[in-house]
Amino acid sequence: MTAIVQKETALDDRSRYLRRLVVRGLEGGNRGHVGSSMSLIEILRVLYDSVLQHRPDEPNWPDRDRCILSKGHGCLALYALLVDKGYVAADELDRFCHVDGSMGGHPERGKVPGVEASTGALGHGLSIGVGLALAARIRRRRNRVFVITGDGEINEGSVWEAALCAGKHRLQNLCAIVDYNKIQSAGPTRDIQDLEPLQDKWRSFGFAVVEVDGHDVDALKSAFDALPLAHDKPSVVICHTVKGKGIPFAENDPRWHHQSNFAPQVLKDMYASLERR
């Protein structure tokens, strides 16, 4: 089992602000993957604030780093960062899952600026990332590729086919990130398909591995700053997170994987959970 001890990580103002953007999208669409989005916030925050080379005013800049949200159902977290960085107007969150909006329940490339791949049919993101990393090498470009997967998602065999390929080609410009919140749509991962020993699995596929508290901004930045973890291997950062982080009544509860038809009081309670303490 992992040596990481999950601690109670307090949320700062920025993390609460980004979560309020997620709740705005939940309110706009009256539906959404609550738990899956809230566990992702700090991972995406650190990537977009401190790690990725990207240009919001030039989303298709050829030398940008690529960030693929393979667990596309957590898209509200990605949308929050794209709004925050200026890729998309904030009022698009009010039209989440509306026919006249751009933001669907899974991210679509070509429809939402800054989205690198259309995802949500789980298990495909790492394969896309392998292709992008190989293309960058062939073209002698220095951009990197980051692929965020869910822990339930890595039940998919296609993930491990892609991992075999990444290890074979020694793609040091590729980093897989596992949002390891221990709960998937039907219950705990340990009951549905136990992933442990997870570090050993990735190492056996040729990856260099590090584990980190996925809500600790400084720890995440240190892990990403150390990339590549080995000069001749792809990297994987296993992020231990809390499903529903920041919404106390949703934390670690599989019933909040996805919700719809929110009662007004529930939305008020979500916003209240994210006010300054």
Backbone as CSV, one residue per row, in Angstrom:
resi,resn,N_x,N_y,N_z,CA_x,CA_y,CA_z,C_x,C_y,C_z
1,MET,0.842,-1.191,0.000,0.000,0.000,0.000,0.883,1.250,0.000
2,THR,0.255,2.386,-0.251,0.995,3.632,-0.361,1.564,4.102,0.967
3,ALA,2.695,4.814,0.873,3.296,5.410,2.054,2.742,6.807,2.318
4,ILE,1.970,7.361,1.380,1.392,8.686,1.556,0.281,8.624,2.600
5,VAL,0.345,9.506,3.574,-0.717,9.615,4.563,-1.576,10.811,4.183
6,GLN,-2.847,10.560,3.860,-3.744,11.633,3.455,-4.077,12.493,4.662
7,LYS,-3.694,13.758,4.607,-3.971,14.655,5.722,-5.081,15.613,5.340
8,GLU,-5.586,16.310,6.319,-6.619,17.311,6.069,-5.928,18.571,5.554
9,THR,-6.008,18.796,4.250,-5.350,19.931,3.630,-6.334,21.092,3.534
10,ALA,-6.025,22.190,4.201,-6.901,23.352,4.179,-6.872,23.996,2.799
11,LEU,-8.006,24.531,2.392,-8.095,25.198,1.105,-7.847,26.687,1.270
12,ASP,-7.018,27.246,0.399,-6.777,28.685,0.449,-7.823,29.410,-0.408
13,ASP,-7.698,30.732,-0.473,-8.704,31.524,-1.176,-8.811,31.133,-2.642
14,ARG,-7.677,30.865,-3.269,-7.716,30.540,-4.697,-8.420,29.204,-4.943
15,SER,-8.134,28.229,-4.122,-8.785,26.934,-4.292,-10.295,27.034,-4.063
16,ARG,-10.703,27.851,-3.086,-12.145,28.024,-2.857,-12.794,28.772,-4.014
17,TYR,-12.088,29.785,-4.540,-12.616,30.541,-5.685,-12.836,29.623,-6.890
18,LEU,-11.860,28.778,-7.198,-12.000,27.876,-8.340,-13.151,26.895,-8.133
19,ARG,-13.335,26.440,-6.917,-14.463,25.551,-6.636,-15.795,26.284,-6.763
20,ARG,-15.821,27.560,-6.438,-17.068,28.305,-6.624,-17.425,28.409,-8.110
21,LEU,-16.401,28.485,-8.965,-16.671,28.462,-10.404,-17.288,27.125,-10.812
22,VAL,-16.809,26.049,-10.222,-17.405,24.735,-10.495,-18.871,24.726,-10.072
23,VAL,-19.158,25.255,-8.883,-20.548,25.287,-8.414,-21.397,26.165,-9.329
24,ARG,-20.824,27.234,-9.841,-21.569,28.062,-10.806,-21.972,27.224,-12.020
25,GLY,-21.068,26.370,-12.497,-21.411,25.491,-13.608,-22.469,24.466,-13.224
26,LEU,-22.355,23.908,-12.022,-23.370,22.968,-11.548,-24.739,23.638,-11.485
27,GLU,-24.750,24.881,-11.018,-26.008,25.623,-10.949,-26.543,25.922,-12.342
28,GLY,-25.638,26.300,-13.254,-26.060,26.627,-14.615,-26.666,25.441,-15.343
29,GLY,-26.057,24.279,-15.184,-26.546,23.099,-15.878,-27.530,22.279,-15.091
30,ASN,-27.616,22.563,-13.786,-28.452,21.795,-12.865,-28.066,20.319,-12.885
31,ARG,-26.794,20.080,-13.082,-26.265,18.721,-13.100,-24.746,18.802,-13.115
32,GLY,-24.107,17.668,-12.898,-22.656,17.626,-13.050,-22.003,16.634,-12.118
33,HIS,-20.755,16.341,-12.425,-19.955,15.410,-11.632,-19.277,16.196,-10.506
34,VAL,-19.936,16.228,-9.396,-19.488,17.040,-8.263,-18.175,16.500,-7.698
35,GLY,-18.209,15.252,-7.220,-17.031,14.681,-6.583,-15.834,14.625,-7.492
36,SER,-16.057,14.260,-8.740,-14.964,14.079,-9.699,-14.286,15.388,-10.063
37,SER,-15.038,16.486,-10.056,-14.459,17.791,-10.370,-13.703,18.370,-9.178
38,MET,-14.271,18.236,-7.985,-13.656,18.849,-6.812,-12.316,18.210,-6.444
39,SER,-12.134,16.930,-6.764,-10.851,16.296,-6.433,-9.728,16.758,-7.347
40,LEU,-10.067,17.377,-8.468,-9.082,17.752,-9.486,-8.511,19.158,-9.344
41,ILE,-9.152,19.988,-8.549,-8.870,21.431,-8.615,-7.400,21.766,-8.417
42,GLU,-6.786,21.241,-7.366,-5.389,21.633,-7.105,-4.445,21.099,-8.177
43,ILE,-4.727,19.918,-8.712,-3.891,19.382,-9.792,-3.900,20.334,-10.977
44,LEU,-5.092,20.708,-11.425,-5.198,21.601,-12.573,-4.700,23.005,-12.239
45,ARG,-4.972,23.446,-11.035,-4.504,24.778,-10.620,-2.997,24.892,-10.750
46,VAL,-2.274,23.931,-10.205,-0.812,23.993,-10.249,-0.309,23.873,-11.684
47,LEU,-0.915,22.996,-12.460,-0.494,22.866,-13.859,-0.646,24.184,-14.598
48,TYR,-1.825,24.800,-14.513,-2.074,26.011,-15.294,-1.426,27.250,-14.697
49,ASP,-1.222,27.268,-13.379,-0.575,28.430,-12.759,0.937,28.405,-12.902
50,SER,1.540,27.209,-12.835,2.986,27.153,-12.605,3.763,26.221,-13.521
51,VAL,3.107,25.356,-14.265,3.838,24.300,-14.966,3.714,24.394,-16.480
52,LEU,2.502,24.471,-16.978,2.276,24.420,-18.426,2.771,25.678,-19.126
53,GLN,3.396,25.477,-20.281,3.664,26.578,-21.194,2.420,26.709,-22.077
54,HIS,1.677,27.808,-21.925,0.440,27.961,-22.688,0.136,29.435,-22.867
55,ARG,-0.695,29.732,-23.863,-1.059,31.109,-24.182,-2.570,31.198,-24.367
56,PRO,-3.289,31.730,-23.386,-4.744,31.830,-23.521,-5.188,32.611,-24.745
57,ASP,-4.400,33.595,-25.178,-4.781,34.372,-26.359,-4.364,33.697,-27.654
58,GLU,-3.694,32.548,-27.549,-3.279,31.770,-28.718,-3.403,30.283,-28.366
59,PRO,-4.640,29.780,-28.257,-4.838,28.420,-27.753,-4.139,27.341,-28.560
60,ASN,-3.915,27.585,-29.852,-3.282,26.581,-30.705,-1.812,26.872,-30.987
61,TRP,-1.188,27.656,-30.116,0.249,27.916,-30.212,0.989,26.587,-30.359
62,PRO,1.771,26.392,-31.428,2.368,25.076,-31.683,3.287,24.569,-30.584
63,ASP,3.936,25.459,-29.867,4.910,25.032,-28.863,4.325,24.910,-27.463
64,ARG,3.008,24.979,-27.344,2.396,24.855,-26.027,2.570,23.432,-25.488
65,ASP,2.556,23.307,-24.168,2.410,21.987,-23.558,0.963,21.544,-23.722
66,ARG,0.776,20.226,-23.854,-0.581,19.684,-23.989,-1.035,19.102,-22.657
67,CYS,-2.250,19.450,-22.252,-2.841,18.889,-21.039,-4.174,18.257,-21.415
68,ILE,-4.248,16.943,-21.299,-5.440,16.191,-21.671,-6.142,15.725,-20.406
69,LEU,-7.405,16.113,-20.256,-8.214,15.610,-19.148,-8.890,14.330,-19.625
70,SER,-8.221,13.199,-19.411,-8.759,11.930,-19.886,-10.042,11.576,-19.140
71,LYS,-10.092,11.869,-17.826,-11.338,11.655,-17.079,-12.259,12.841,-17.355
72,GLY,-12.826,12.814,-18.572,-13.544,13.979,-19.073,-14.765,14.357,-18.275
73,HIS,-15.302,13.424,-17.468,-16.475,13.769,-16.667,-16.143,14.784,-15.578
74,GLY,-14.854,14.979,-15.283,-14.443,16.009,-14.331,-14.243,17.356,-14.991
75,CYS,-14.892,17.580,-16.132,-14.610,18.742,-16.973,-14.887,20.078,-16.307
76,LEU,-15.795,20.135,-15.331,-16.064,21.436,-14.708,-14.824,22.007,-14.033
77,ALA,-13.946,21.144,-13.544,-12.686,21.635,-12.975,-11.819,22.257,-14.064
78,LEU,-11.739,21.592,-15.217,-10.982,22.156,-16.337,-11.619,23.454,-16.816
79,TYR,-12.940,23.481,-16.939,-13.610,24.709,-17.366,-13.322,25.853,-16.403
80,ALA,-13.282,25.563,-15.110,-12.985,26.610,-14.131,-11.626,27.239,-14.399
81,LEU,-10.625,26.404,-14.712,-9.290,26.952,-14.996,-9.275,27.690,-16.319
82,LEU,-9.982,27.190,-17.327,-10.004,27.869,-18.619,-10.707,29.222,-18.507
83,VAL,-11.751,29.307,-17.679,-12.389,30.599,-17.406,-11.419,31.511,-16.665
84,ASP,-10.787,30.987,-15.638,-9.864,31.770,-14.823,-8.720,32.342,-15.652
85,LYS,-8.229,31.561,-16.609,-7.088,31.999,-17.420,-7.490,32.839,-18.622
86,GLY,-8.784,32.955,-18.888,-9.238,33.812,-19.967,-9.447,33.124,-21.298
87,TYR,-9.427,31.802,-21.323,-9.723,31.089,-22.562,-11.201,31.222,-22.941
88,VAL,-12.057,31.249,-21.924,-13.505,31.214,-22.118,-14.142,32.241,-21.180
89,ALA,-15.222,32.853,-21.627,-15.939,33.811,-20.782,-16.637,33.088,-19.636
90,ALA,-16.677,33.738,-18.472,-17.263,33.115,-17.284,-18.735,32.794,-17.461
91,ASP,-19.454,33.588,-18.268,-20.884,33.329,-18.390,-21.189,32.043,-19.152
92,GLU,-20.165,31.425,-19.768,-20.388,30.109,-20.372,-20.731,29.065,-19.303
93,LEU,-20.255,29.281,-18.083,-20.604,28.352,-17.002,-22.106,28.348,-16.734
94,ASP,-22.763,29.480,-16.982,-24.206,29.558,-16.756,-24.985,28.780,-17.813
95,ARG,-24.290,28.433,-18.927,-24.927,27.657,-19.995,-24.337,26.252,-20.074
96,PHE,-23.737,25.801,-18.979,-23.193,24.442,-18.944,-24.294,23.437,-19.273
97,CYS,-24.018,22.582,-20.264,-24.961,21.548,-20.715,-26.235,22.125,-21.346
98,HIS,-26.185,23.386,-21.776,-27.309,23.964,-22.506,-27.049,23.836,-24.005
99,VAL,-28.119,23.783,-24.788,-27.944,23.646,-26.236,-27.280,24.867,-26.855
100,ASP,-27.389,26.030,-26.204,-26.782,27.242,-26.753,-25.438,27.551,-26.100
101,GLY,-24.886,26.611,-25.343,-23.591,26.823,-24.694,-22.503,26.003,-25.352
102,SER,-21.258,26.328,-25.015,-20.114,25.589,-25.576,-19.626,24.487,-24.652
103,MET,-19.982,24.576,-23.378,-19.455,23.645,-22.384,-20.408,22.484,-22.168
104,GLY,-20.049,21.325,-22.673,-20.858,20.142,-22.481,-20.426,19.351,-21.271
105,GLY,-21.118,18.254,-21.035,-20.818,17.408,-19.885,-19.511,16.654,-19.999
106,HIS,-18.906,16.677,-21.185,-17.547,16.201,-21.406,-16.871,17.206,-22.325
107,PRO,-15.576,17.423,-22.188,-14.905,18.467,-22.977,-14.762,18.077,-24.442
108,GLU,-14.921,19.068,-25.311,-14.826,18.832,-26.751,-13.774,19.746,-27.368
109,ARG,-12.792,19.130,-28.007,-11.785,19.903,-28.732,-12.437,20.555,-29.950
110,GLY,-12.068,21.819,-30.197,-12.629,22.549,-31.315,-13.874,23.326,-30.949
111,LYS,-14.432,23.024,-29.796,-15.624,23.733,-29.334,-15.310,24.637,-28.150
112,VAL,-14.447,24.157,-27.256,-14.039,24.935,-26.087,-12.554,25.268,-26.231
113,PRO,-12.189,26.543,-26.377,-10.779,26.899,-26.504,-9.969,26.385,-25.312
114,GLY,-8.822,25.798,-25.603,-7.956,25.275,-24.556,-8.136,23.793,-24.304
115,VAL,-9.208,23.191,-24.800,-9.408,21.747,-24.649,-8.590,21.030,-25.716
116,GLU,-7.738,20.112,-25.294,-6.816,19.447,-26.213,-7.369,18.169,-26.822
117,ALA,-8.372,17.559,-26.199,-8.910,16.304,-26.718,-10.344,16.147,-26.240
118,SER,-11.177,15.590,-27.080,-12.544,15.254,-26.682,-12.486,13.950,-25.906
119,THR,-12.881,14.013,-24.647,-12.717,12.854,-23.773,-13.999,12.597,-22.990
120,GLY,-14.036,11.465,-22.351,-15.202,11.102,-21.566,-15.553,9.648,-21.767
121,ALA,-15.290,9.132,-22.979,-15.289,7.687,-23.154,-13.968,7.230,-22.537
122,LEU,-14.037,6.735,-21.321,-12.837,6.599,-20.503,-11.833,5.615,-21.089
123,GLY,-10.552,5.948,-20.877,-9.485,5.055,-21.281,-8.718,5.496,-22.507
124,HIS,-9.117,6.605,-23.144,-8.493,7.001,-24.402,-7.405,8.064,-24.260
125,GLY,-7.455,8.843,-23.184,-6.579,10.007,-23.086,-5.100,9.680,-23.136
126,LEU,-4.684,8.609,-22.465,-3.255,8.294,-22.453,-2.776,7.873,-23.838
127,SER,-3.622,7.171,-24.597,-3.246,6.817,-25.967,-3.046,8.064,-26.819
128,ILE,-3.949,9.040,-26.679,-3.791,10.306,-27.403,-2.497,10.983,-26.967
129,GLY,-2.244,10.980,-25.662,-1.028,11.606,-25.145,0.233,10.963,-25.678
130,VAL,0.245,9.638,-25.787,1.404,8.941,-26.355,1.647,9.414,-27.785
131,GLY,0.572,9.517,-28.560,0.727,9.988,-29.936,1.272,11.399,-30.006
132,LEU,0.767,12.280,-29.144,1.252,13.668,-29.133,2.716,13.746,-28.694
133,ALA,3.083,12.933,-27.716,4.476,12.940,-27.244,5.420,12.413,-28.320
134,LEU,5.016,11.354,-29.021,5.830,10.843,-30.124,5.955,11.884,-31.237
135,ALA,4.840,12.561,-31.545,4.872,13.586,-32.594,5.824,14.715,-32.232
136,ALA,5.790,15.129,-30.952,6.699,16.196,-30.518,8.156,15.764,-30.675
137,ARG,8.453,14.521,-30.345,9.824,14.036,-30.495,10.242,14.032,-31.966
138,ILE,9.373,13.518,-32.830,9.690,13.442,-34.258,9.915,14.827,-34.833
139,ARG,9.138,15.791,-34.386,9.250,17.166,-34.887,10.312,17.977,-34.159
140,ARG,10.981,17.344,-33.221,12.043,17.989,-32.438,11.531,19.218,-31.689
141,ARG,10.332,19.084,-31.146,9.772,20.144,-30.325,9.947,19.796,-28.859
142,ARG,9.983,20.814,-28.022,10.283,20.619,-26.611,9.036,20.626,-25.738
143,ASN,7.873,20.746,-26.366,6.657,20.779,-25.550,6.411,19.425,-24.889
144,ARG,5.747,19.472,-23.736,5.463,18.272,-22.945,3.983,17.935,-23.003
145,VAL,3.669,16.706,-22.639,2.290,16.225,-22.667,1.932,15.696,-21.280
146,PHE,0.826,16.200,-20.740,0.308,15.772,-19.432,-1.071,15.157,-19.647
147,VAL,-1.301,13.986,-19.066,-2.581,13.300,-19.210,-3.116,12.977,-17.823
148,ILE,-4.293,13.517,-17.499,-4.900,13.296,-16.184,-5.941,12.195,-16.299
149,THR,-5.725,11.117,-15.570,-6.649,9.995,-15.557,-7.326,9.885,-14.199
150,GLY,-8.459,9.209,-14.172,-9.087,8.869,-12.901,-8.623,7.505,-12.441
151,ASP,-8.776,7.233,-11.150,-8.375,5.908,-10.664,-9.345,4.840,-11.150
152,GLY,-10.650,5.153,-11.194,-11.587,4.208,-11.784,-11.311,3.996,-13.265
153,GLU,-10.877,5.059,-13.925,-10.591,4.976,-15.356,-9.492,3.964,-15.666
154,ILE,-8.530,3.837,-14.773,-7.416,2.944,-15.106,-7.761,1.474,-14.887
155,ASN,-9.050,1.188,-14.663,-9.528,-0.181,-14.844,-9.509,-0.566,-16.330
156,GLU,-9.507,0.443,-17.205,-9.591,0.196,-18.645,-8.281,-0.371,-19.188
157,GLY,-8.386,-1.444,-19.966,-7.186,-2.053,-20.538,-6.447,-1.165,-21.510
158,SER,-7.177,-0.253,-22.179,-6.526,0.636,-23.139,-5.507,1.545,-22.474
159,VAL,-5.727,1.867,-21.199,-4.744,2.685,-20.468,-3.412,1.945,-20.402
160,TRP,-3.467,0.669,-20.109,-2.235,-0.092,-19.929,-1.589,-0.442,-21.267
161,GLU,-2.369,-0.546,-22.333,-1.775,-0.677,-23.664,-0.971,0.579,-23.995
162,ALA,-1.551,1.736,-23.698,-0.840,2.988,-23.945,0.403,3.093,-23.066
163,ALA,0.288,2.644,-21.817,1.444,2.684,-20.914,2.576,1.810,-21.433
164,LEU,2.250,0.631,-21.950,3.279,-0.236,-22.540,4.003,0.477,-23.679
165,CYS,3.224,1.154,-24.515,3.805,1.864,-25.656,4.685,3.017,-25.187
166,ALA,4.213,3.761,-24.183,5.003,4.881,-23.656,6.318,4.393,-23.070
167,GLY,6.270,3.274,-22.339,7.495,2.723,-21.779,8.444,2.243,-22.854
168,LYS,7.907,1.585,-23.866,8.744,1.094,-24.973,9.499,2.243,-25.625
169,HIS,8.814,3.356,-25.854,9.423,4.479,-26.566,10.136,5.459,-25.632
170,ARG,10.163,5.159,-24.346,10.907,5.978,-23.383,10.539,7.467,-23.512
171,LEU,9.242,7.727,-23.409,8.730,9.074,-23.664,8.894,9.959,-22.437
172,GLN,10.064,10.506,-22.279,10.313,11.330,-21.098,9.558,12.649,-21.156
173,ASN,8.995,12.998,-22.310,8.183,14.221,-22.416,6.717,13.976,-22.091
174,LEU,6.402,12.774,-21.593,5.026,12.415,-21.246,4.905,12.215,-19.739
175,CYS,3.863,12.807,-19.158,3.574,12.610,-17.735,2.113,12.220,-17.573
176,ALA,1.883,11.052,-17.027,0.532,10.649,-16.625,0.301,11.114,-15.192
177,ILE,-0.920,11.512,-14.910,-1.303,11.975,-13.572,-2.547,11.195,-13.169
178,VAL,-2.496,10.538,-12.033,-3.644,9.765,-11.563,-4.337,10.520,-10.434
179,ASP,-5.591,10.861,-10.652,-6.427,11.447,-9.592,-6.936,10.280,-8.749
180,TYR,-6.185,9.974,-7.689,-6.428,8.764,-6.904,-7.307,9.122,-5.708
181,ASN,-8.617,9.297,-5.979,-9.527,9.676,-4.892,-10.209,8.474,-4.247
182,LYS,-9.876,7.272,-4.729,-10.272,5.984,-4.111,-11.744,5.615,-4.290
183,ILE,-12.511,6.455,-5.030,-13.935,6.175,-5.219,-14.276,6.360,-6.691
184,GLN,-14.958,5.387,-7.277,-15.478,5.550,-8.621,-16.997,5.552,-8.574
185,SER,-17.638,5.537,-9.724,-19.082,5.815,-9.752,-19.901,4.848,-8.901
186,ALA,-19.456,3.599,-8.798,-20.264,2.598,-8.096,-19.786,2.292,-6.685
187,GLY,-18.695,2.916,-6.242,-18.204,2.654,-4.899,-16.698,2.723,-4.801
188,PRO,-16.114,2.235,-3.706,-14.663,2.308,-3.502,-13.886,1.484,-4.534
189,THR,-12.791,2.041,-5.013,-11.979,1.319,-6.001,-11.444,0.003,-5.422
190,ARG,-11.149,-0.019,-4.125,-10.583,-1.244,-3.544,-11.576,-2.399,-3.600
191,ASP,-12.877,-2.087,-3.634,-13.894,-3.130,-3.705,-14.207,-3.523,-5.145
192,ILE,-14.148,-2.566,-6.049,-14.531,-2.820,-7.442,-13.371,-3.427,-8.231
193,GLN,-12.207,-2.804,-8.130,-10.993,-3.321,-8.784,-9.809,-2.719,-8.059
194,ASP,-9.287,-3.445,-7.099,-8.202,-2.916,-6.269,-6.985,-2.613,-7.138
195,LEU,-6.455,-1.409,-6.994,-5.338,-0.958,-7.829,-3.975,-1.189,-7.198
196,GLU,-3.939,-1.461,-5.929,-2.664,-1.612,-5.253,-2.018,-2.971,-5.578
197,PRO,-0.672,-2.996,-5.636,0.280,-1.905,-5.428,0.426,-1.062,-6.703
198,LEU,-0.092,0.162,-6.651,-0.197,0.992,-7.850,1.161,1.479,-8.345
199,GLN,2.032,1.882,-7.430,3.374,2.289,-7.863,4.058,1.176,-8.640
200,ASP,3.995,-0.030,-8.094,4.681,-1.155,-8.740,4.119,-1.434,-10.126
201,LYS,2.815,-1.278,-10.289,2.214,-1.503,-11.605,2.805,-0.545,-12.635
202,TRP,2.837,0.742,-12.298,3.377,1.709,-13.257,4.868,1.474,-13.511
203,ARG,5.605,1.153,-12.485,7.042,0.883,-12.687,7.246,-0.301,-13.630
204,SER,6.401,-1.321,-13.489,6.561,-2.500,-14.334,6.266,-2.204,-15.803
205,PHE,5.568,-1.103,-16.059,5.293,-0.688,-17.434,6.324,0.326,-17.936
206,GLY,7.370,0.562,-17.161,8.470,1.402,-17.620,8.387,2.855,-17.232
207,PHE,7.536,3.198,-16.256,7.386,4.583,-15.810,8.221,4.851,-14.561
208,ALA,8.689,6.090,-14.438,9.211,6.583,-13.169,8.037,7.159,-12.388
209,VAL,8.000,6.930,-11.083,6.793,7.174,-10.293,7.086,8.051,-9.080
210,VAL,6.147,8.948,-8.783,6.163,9.673,-7.519,4.726,9.764,-7.023
211,GLU,4.546,9.748,-5.700,3.235,9.928,-5.087,3.218,11.236,-4.306
212,VAL,2.044,11.872,-4.259,1.952,13.184,-3.631,0.528,13.395,-3.133
213,ASP,0.379,14.244,-2.131,-0.936,14.699,-1.689,-1.486,15.612,-2.787
214,GLY,-2.566,15.207,-3.422,-3.098,15.938,-4.559,-3.822,17.217,-4.235
215,HIS,-3.887,17.606,-2.961,-4.453,18.900,-2.579,-3.402,19.836,-1.988
216,ASP,-2.176,19.386,-1.903,-1.077,20.185,-1.360,-0.390,20.895,-2.522
217,VAL,-0.662,22.182,-2.674,-0.180,22.946,-3.816,1.344,22.925,-3.893
218,ASP,2.018,23.123,-2.769,3.480,23.138,-2.782,4.052,21.769,-3.151
219,ALA,3.447,20.709,-2.623,3.925,19.359,-2.938,3.708,19.031,-4.410
220,LEU,2.583,19.435,-4.945,2.322,19.214,-6.363,3.335,19.961,-7.222
221,LYS,3.591,21.218,-6.874,4.541,21.997,-7.668,5.928,21.360,-7.620
222,SER,6.338,20.900,-6.450,7.649,20.248,-6.341,7.716,19.000,-7.209
223,ALA,6.634,18.223,-7.218,6.608,16.999,-8.031,6.697,17.333,-9.511
224,PHE,5.921,18.315,-9.960,5.941,18.667,-11.378,7.246,19.360,-11.772
225,ASP,7.833,20.128,-10.850,9.114,20.781,-11.143,10.234,19.763,-11.342
226,ALA,10.072,18.566,-10.764,11.110,17.528,-10.859,11.033,16.735,-12.159
227,LEU,10.026,17.004,-12.995,9.867,16.253,-14.250,10.947,16.608,-15.266
228,PRO,11.382,15.642,-16.073,11.024,14.225,-16.014,11.685,13.547,-14.813
229,LEU,11.002,12.580,-14.246,11.535,11.895,-13.072,12.724,11.020,-13.412
230,ALA,12.841,10.642,-14.675,14.002,9.894,-15.173,14.247,10.350,-16.599
231,HIS,15.498,10.364,-17.028,15.818,10.941,-18.337,15.399,10.050,-19.497
232,ASP,15.084,8.782,-19.233,14.773,7.859,-20.323,13.456,7.119,-20.098
233,LYS,12.562,7.717,-19.306,11.291,7.068,-19.010,10.161,8.096,-18.981
234,PRO,8.926,7.663,-19.297,7.786,8.520,-18.991,7.591,8.581,-17.483
235,SER,6.868,9.592,-17.036,6.635,9.801,-15.602,5.161,9.620,-15.272
236,VAL,4.906,9.227,-14.034,3.545,9.244,-13.529,3.546,9.850,-12.137
237,VAL,2.624,10.779,-11.905,2.439,11.400,-10.597,1.107,10.887,-10.052
238,ILE,1.173,10.098,-8.994,-0.029,9.555,-8.362,-0.468,10.544,-7.285
239,CYS,-1.620,11.164,-7.507,-2.101,12.227,-6.620,-3.202,11.684,-5.715
240,HIS,-2.920,11.614,-4.431,-3.914,11.139,-3.466,-4.853,12.291,-3.131
241,THR,-6.120,12.107,-3.472,-7.087,13.188,-3.353,-8.327,12.722,-2.596
242,VAL,-9.203,13.671,-2.311,-10.478,13.409,-1.649,-11.587,13.719,-2.637
243,LYS,-12.400,12.736,-2.936,-13.520,12.970,-3.842,-14.484,13.963,-3.182
244,GLY,-14.852,15.000,-3.942,-15.745,16.020,-3.399,-15.054,17.032,-2.506
245,LYS,-13.726,17.104,-2.541,-12.960,17.965,-1.644,-13.516,19.394,-1.604
246,GLY,-13.764,19.879,-0.400,-14.234,21.245,-0.193,-15.716,21.362,0.064
247,ILE,-16.466,20.299,-0.247,-17.905,20.265,0.025,-18.114,19.171,1.061
248,PRO,-18.156,19.511,2.340,-18.114,18.481,3.388,-19.150,17.374,3.229
249,PHE,-20.368,17.717,2.825,-21.393,16.685,2.735,-21.235,15.799,1.495
250,ALA,-20.313,16.173,0.594,-20.072,15.356,-0.602,-18.766,14.574,-0.528
251,GLU,-17.906,14.912,0.427,-16.590,14.291,0.470,-16.686,12.787,0.727
252,ASN,-15.946,12.034,-0.067,-15.821,10.575,0.093,-17.158,9.842,0.018
253,ASP,-18.113,10.426,-0.678,-19.439,9.823,-0.801,-19.706,9.525,-2.278
254,PRO,-19.745,8.245,-2.667,-19.944,7.923,-4.086,-21.260,8.422,-4.653
255,ARG,-22.224,8.741,-3.796,-23.495,9.273,-4.301,-23.308,10.633,-4.964
256,TRP,-22.197,11.304,-4.647,-21.916,12.612,-5.228,-20.973,12.527,-6.419
257,HIS,-20.765,11.322,-6.928,-20.015,11.198,-8.187,-20.679,12.067,-9.259
258,HIS,-21.983,11.939,-9.369,-22.775,12.796,-10.261,-24.106,13.071,-9.585
259,GLN,-24.570,14.320,-9.733,-25.880,14.688,-9.209,-26.587,15.588,-10.220
260,SER,-27.899,15.631,-10.127,-28.686,16.535,-10.968,-29.910,17.005,-10.191
261,ASN,-30.586,17.999,-10.760,-31.801,18.563,-10.139,-31.537,19.008,-8.700
262,PHE,-30.569,19.925,-8.575,-30.179,20.399,-7.248,-31.273,21.231,-6.601
263,ALA,-31.557,20.943,-5.364,-32.446,21.811,-4.588,-31.721,23.132,-4.333
264,PRO,-32.441,24.245,-4.335,-31.786,25.543,-4.097,-30.947,25.565,-2.821
265,GLN,-31.416,24.923,-1.764,-30.674,24.929,-0.510,-29.347,24.186,-0.641
266,VAL,-29.315,23.136,-1.452,-28.068,22.390,-1.651,-27.027,23.281,-2.307
267,LEU,-27.431,24.048,-3.312,-26.493,24.969,-3.958,-26.020,26.040,-2.975
268,LYS,-26.946,26.550,-2.151,-26.548,27.528,-1.135,-25.539,26.920,-0.166
269,ASP,-25.759,25.671,0.193,-24.840,25.007,1.117,-23.466,24.794,0.476
270,MET,-23.442,24.503,-0.820,-22.166,24.357,-1.508,-21.394,25.682,-1.480
271,TYR,-22.062,26.760,-1.857,-21.403,28.074,-1.839,-20.933,28.427,-0.425
272,ALA,-21.772,28.139,0.566,-21.410,28.468,1.953,-20.169,27.692,2.397
273,SER,-20.017,26.448,1.925,-18.851,25.645,2.279,-17.568,26.260,1.764
274,LEU,-17.694,27.102,0.737,-16.509,27.619,0.054,-16.248,29.087,0.348
275,GLU,-16.930,29.623,1.342,-16.658,30.993,1.753,-15.388,31.039,2.596
276,ARG,-14.813,32.235,2.663,-13.604,32.424,3.471,-13.886,32.040,4.924
277,ARG,-12.951,31.300,5.528,-13.114,30.902,6.928,-12.209,31.734,7.825
